[in-house]
Amino acid sequence: MKYKINDVSKLIGISKEAIRSYEKVGIISPKRDDSNGYRTYDIEDVGIFIRSRIYKNWGFSQLEIKKLINETNLEETIDVLTDKEQVLQDKILEEIRILNNLKKWKKRYSEIEKLMGNFEIANSPKLYKFDCSGDSGFYENEDVIKTTADYILDAPYFYSGGYFKKCDNEQNWENVIFMCIDAEDKDIVKQTISENAKIMESQNCVCTVVETNGRNIKIQDLDSLFEFIKLNKLSIEGKIMYIRILSIHKDRAHKVYTKVFVPINI
């Protein structure tokens, strides 16, 4: 039995344009009606369309489908499917990693309102950090510039943060900005962790979230946090770390939310 292009389109649920594209790349070669020159398809052609749809739904391109249908034997077809299986498994694993990372950041976003103006005792994240800027501005050396650019490509696994450290005179604090990655994520990213990156171990900390108007956090923004530490007779043990959680632009207002971790000795 012969089918016209309209019949095949209705039968297998694809457009006439799609059918013509299958012909164009060589997946199928319809016959022509001698009386009018119209394309005609037989039951074998319909079977090829169905098989092509299976391959398409597995993620193969039209050129790959052409090769699978017209150029490969059974053993070669199994090899191709084995390769595609690995590609799909890798893609699924990457999607799971992205999902887990999204959940982590959703949790961090959800803590913003709870911690703004409030304090809690919690552990800081264990992370690898790469210093890229200080009070005097961005560190202008090729390694810093290249590494920072590489890390940004792997966002959201890499993100920005920083720390305050006492200057030599013990009266002022230097604000050092870094790019960082949670230690639990370092083995799943494409980028190699710079040999200049330093690990920041998880510590027992007083935590809070600070909101600023479109700028990076300053030591002066932590006055209420220092007051809390003083009232509770706690002592600061090391560098004050922070991570930039969220930046929101709405109605011309730019709000930056930063989570601060002050290591303490309890």
N, C-alpha and C positions, 0 to 999 in steps of 0.2 A: 504494500500500500504506500502511496506517495502522499506527503504532507506539504502544504504550502507554508510559507514563513509565518503567516498569521496563525495557522493551526498549531505550529510548534511553539510559538510565543505563548499562546493560551495554555497549551498542554503542560509545558514545563515552567511556566511562570517567569519568563524573562522577556525583556523588551526586544523588539526587532533590531534595534541598534546594537544590543549586546550580541545577538545572534550573528549579525554582520561582522562584529569585531572578532568573534571566534573564527569566522571564515578568513578574515584579513590576516590573522597571525598564523593560519594554517592548521588550526585544530581540527577543522572539518572542511570538507570539500563537497558542497551540494551539487546535485546535478541540475541541468536546465531542461525545462519543458521545450520540446522541439517546436511546438505550435506557437508558443508565445514568449519563450525565453525566460519565464519565471523560474526562480529557484524552487527545487523540490527536494524533500528529505524523506528518507525511508526509516524503518524502525531501528536500523543499526545506527543511523545518525542521532536519533532520539536517545539511544543508549549512550552515545558519546557525550551528548549534552548533559545527561544525568551524571555520568562519571566526572565530567568537567566540573559540575556544580559541587560534587563531593570534594574534589581537589581544591576548588576555590574556597570552600568553607574550612578547609584545613590550613588555608593561608598561602597557597601557592599562587604565583603570578600566572598570567596567560601564557607567557613564553615557557615557564616551567611546566604548565599543564600540557602544552603542545608536545614537549619532550617526553613527558610521562606517557602520554597516549600513543604517540606515533614513533618513538625512538628507543624506548627502554624495554628490556625483557623482564621477566619476573624477578630475577635476582637483583637486577639494577633498581627496579622499582622498590623492592624491600629496603635496599641501601638508602635510597632517597628518603623513604619514610622514616628510617632510623635517624637520619640527619635532622629531619624536620622535628622528630620527637624530641631530640636534644635541644633544638632551638626553642621549642615551646616550653620545655621544662625550665630552661634558663630564664625565659621571659616570665614564667609564673613565679619563679623564685625572686626575680627582681621586683615584680608587682607586690609580692608579700613583704619584701624589705621596705618598699615605698609605703605600703599600708601601715606597717609597724612604726615607721618614722612619723607618718602623719598622725597616728594615735598619740605618740609621745608629745608632739608639738601641740596637738589639741588639748592634751592634759595641761601643758604649760600655759596655754592661752586661758584655759578655764580657771587657773589659779590667780589670774591677774587681779580681779575684783576682790577676791578673798584676802589677798596679801597687801593690797594697797593701803598704807597707813597702819597695817598690823604686822605682827612679828611671830615667827614660829621657829622652833629648833628642828633642824633637818640636816641631812647630809648633802653636801654639794656633789654635783656629778663628777665622776672621774673622767678626765679628758686630756687630750694632747693639744697644746697651744703653740702657736707660732706668732711671736711678737712682730707687729708690722707698723706700729705708730706709737709715738710718745707725745708729750706736751708740746714739743717743738714741731710736730707734724709727721708726715709719712716718712718712714725710713727709706731714703733714696738710694737703694743699692739693687743691683740686678736680681740677686737671689730673692730678696723680699718681694720685689715687683712680680717676678715670674711665679713664685710660689703662691702668692696671694691670688693672682689671676687663675692659676690652676685650681686652687681650692674653691674659688667662687663657682667654677664650672661644675663642681660636685655638690653644690647646694641642693637639698637642705641638710645633707650630712655634715658639711662644713658650715659653720655660722660664725657670727662675730660676737666678741665679748671683750673683756679686759680685766685689769686689776689695778688697784692703788697700792703703791708701796711707799714707805717713808723715805724721804730724801736724807742725804748725809747729815743735815742739821737737825733731823728729827722733828722739825716744826712744820714742814710742808710735805705734801703727798704728790708723787708723780703718777699720772694717769697713763697707763700703757694699754693700748688697744691690740687685740690679737684676733687671728682666725683660729678656730678650734674645731675639734671633732670629739664626740663622746667616745670613750675608749671602747665601748661595746660595738661601735660602728666602724672602727678603723680597718678591719679586715674585709669589709664588703665594698669599699669604694675603689674606683679605678686609679685614683691618684696615689702615688707613693708618699707616705708621711715624710716630710723633710727631716734630714738628720739634725737640723737646728731646732726642731720642735721639742718641747719639754713636756713631760707629763705632770699634770696637777692631780694629786691623789684626792680621793673623796675625804672630806673632813666634816666634823661636827660643827655646824654653823648656826648663827642667827640669820634668818632669811626674811626678806621683804621685797616688795615690788615698788619701784619708783616711777612716777609718770613725769615726763619732761616735755616741754613745748618745742619739738622739732630739733632737739640737740642731744648730744651725748651727755651722759651723766657726769656730774662733778662731785667732788668730795663734799661740797657744801650741801648737796642734796641728801646727805646721810646724817644730818644733825639729830633728827628724831631717833634714828637707829643708834647713834652713839649714846644718846640720853637713856634709851632703853637698856643698853649694855651697862651703863654706869649705875642706874637704879637697881639693877639686878646683880650688881657686884661681880660681873663677868669680866674676863680679860681677853683682849684680842691676841690671837696666836698666829701671826703670819699675814700674808697678803689678803686684802679684801678683793674678792673676785666678783665679777658680774657677767651676766649674759644678756644680750639684747634679744628680748623675746618677740616683740611685735612693734611694727610701725604702721600707724593708720593715718591716712589722709582723707578727711571728710569735711565738706563745707569750708574749704580753705584752712582748716585747722590741721596741724600736723602733731600727732601725739606719739611719743616714743615710750614704750614700756620696758623696763629693765629689771631683771631679778638680781638681787644682791645677796652675796653669801659672805658673812663675816665669820671667819674661823674663831672658835672660842675654846677655852679650857674650862670644862665643868668639873 
